[in-house]
């Protein structure tokens, strides 16, 4: 299996796990993989009448699910760059306009560490990243 297809698979697994993680935290998933030509939002959720646009970053760690920096590993959420945030923001604003929704919204991120061999994962939620 090529690196690109493995990344795609890990990303899809990460998005499913992040959705379950958010639901367990009281979020209602409204939509997944909202796409426009200039951007995509992985998860759109609602909690306490606030719309949350969630970027998911998944990282496969077959042997180590340590989320600290002690081992020198980067965290998946660190891969959300300013250009990506701009695209998410524009896409979120368009979504709110399309739905004619005047509620408050925010952009969040979920970092997911996936261990496919052990079939385990850990998630971290970061609210209002922008």
C-alpha positions as CSV (number, residue, x, y, z in Angstrom):
1,X,0.0,0.0,0.0
2,X,1.3,3.4,-0.9
3,X,1.9,6.3,1.5
4,X,-0.9,8.4,-0.1
5,X,-3.5,5.6,0.2
6,X,-2.4,4.9,3.8
7,X,-2.8,8.6,4.7
8,X,-6.2,8.7,3.1
9,X,-7.3,5.6,5.1
10,X,-5.9,6.9,8.4
11,X,-7.6,10.3,7.7
12,X,-11.0,8.5,7.1
13,X,-10.6,6.4,10.2
14,X,-9.6,9.6,12.2
15,X,-12.7,11.4,11.0
16,X,-15.0,8.5,12.1
17,X,-13.3,8.3,15.5
18,X,-13.4,12.1,15.9
19,X,-17.2,12.1,15.2
20,X,-17.8,9.4,17.9
21,X,-15.5,11.3,20.3
22,X,-17.5,14.6,19.7
23,X,-20.9,12.8,20.1
24,X,-19.7,11.4,23.4
25,X,-18.9,14.9,24.5
26,X,-22.5,16.0,23.7
27,X,-22.0,17.4,20.2
28,X,-24.6,16.6,17.5
29,X,-23.0,15.9,14.2
30,X,-24.8,17.9,11.5
31,X,-22.7,17.1,8.5
32,X,-19.4,15.6,7.5
33,X,-17.0,16.4,4.6
34,X,-18.7,19.6,3.5
35,X,-16.8,20.5,0.3
36,X,-16.6,23.6,-1.8
37,X,-14.0,24.3,-4.6
38,X,-11.8,26.3,-2.2
39,X,-12.1,24.3,1.0
40,X,-13.5,21.5,3.0
41,X,-14.8,21.1,6.5
42,X,-14.3,17.7,8.0
43,X,-17.1,17.8,10.6
44,X,-19.9,20.3,11.3
45,X,-21.4,19.8,14.7
46,X,-23.7,21.7,17.1
47,X,-23.5,22.0,20.9
48,X,-25.4,24.4,23.1
49,X,-26.7,26.3,20.1
50,X,-23.2,27.0,18.7
51,X,-22.1,25.6,15.4
52,X,-18.6,24.0,15.5
53,X,-16.6,23.6,12.3
54,X,-14.1,20.9,13.1
55,X,-10.8,20.1,11.3
56,X,-9.6,16.6,12.0
57,X,-5.9,15.7,11.8
58,X,-5.1,12.0,12.3
59,X,-1.7,10.5,12.8
60,X,-0.9,6.8,12.7
61,X,1.4,5.6,15.5
62,X,1.6,1.8,15.3
63,X,3.9,1.5,18.3
64,X,3.4,4.7,20.3
65,X,0.3,6.5,21.3
66,X,2.1,9.0,23.5
67,X,0.6,12.4,23.0
68,X,3.4,14.2,24.9
69,X,6.4,15.8,23.3
70,X,8.9,13.8,25.4
71,X,9.6,11.5,22.5
72,X,10.1,14.3,20.0
73,X,7.0,13.4,18.0
74,X,4.8,16.1,16.5
75,X,1.1,16.3,17.3
76,X,-1.4,15.9,14.5
77,X,-3.1,19.2,15.2
78,X,0.2,21.0,14.6
79,X,-0.4,20.2,10.9
80,X,-3.2,22.8,10.6
81,X,-1.4,25.7,8.9
82,X,-2.6,29.3,8.6
83,X,-3.6,28.9,4.9
84,X,-5.8,25.9,5.9
85,X,-7.4,27.9,8.6
86,X,-8.2,30.7,6.1
87,X,-9.9,28.2,3.8
88,X,-11.9,26.7,6.7
89,X,-13.0,30.1,7.8
90,X,-14.2,31.1,4.4
91,X,-15.9,27.8,3.9
92,X,-17.6,28.1,7.4
93,X,-18.9,31.6,6.6
94,X,-20.3,30.4,3.3
95,X,-22.0,27.5,5.0
96,X,-23.6,29.8,7.6
97,X,-24.8,32.1,4.7
98,X,-26.1,29.2,2.7
99,X,-28.1,27.9,5.7
100,X,-29.2,31.5,6.6
101,X,-28.0,30.7,10.1
102,X,-27.1,33.6,12.3
103,X,-26.0,31.6,15.3
104,X,-22.6,31.9,16.8
105,X,-19.9,29.6,15.3
106,X,-16.4,28.6,16.0
107,X,-13.5,26.7,14.4
108,X,-12.2,23.7,16.4
109,X,-9.8,20.9,15.8
110,X,-9.5,17.3,16.9
111,X,-6.1,15.6,16.9
112,X,-6.4,11.8,16.6
113,X,-3.6,9.3,17.3
114,X,-4.5,6.0,15.6
115,X,-2.9,2.6,16.3
116,X,-4.3,0.4,13.6
117,X,-2.6,-2.8,14.9
118,X,-3.9,-2.4,18.4
119,X,-7.2,-0.9,17.1
120,X,-7.0,1.9,19.6
121,X,-7.0,5.7,19.3
122,X,-6.7,8.8,21.4
123,X,-8.3,12.2,20.7
124,X,-7.7,15.7,21.8
125,X,-10.1,18.6,21.3
126,X,-8.9,22.1,20.7
127,X,-11.6,24.7,20.8
128,X,-11.6,28.1,19.0
129,X,-8.3,27.6,17.2
130,X,-9.0,30.7,15.1
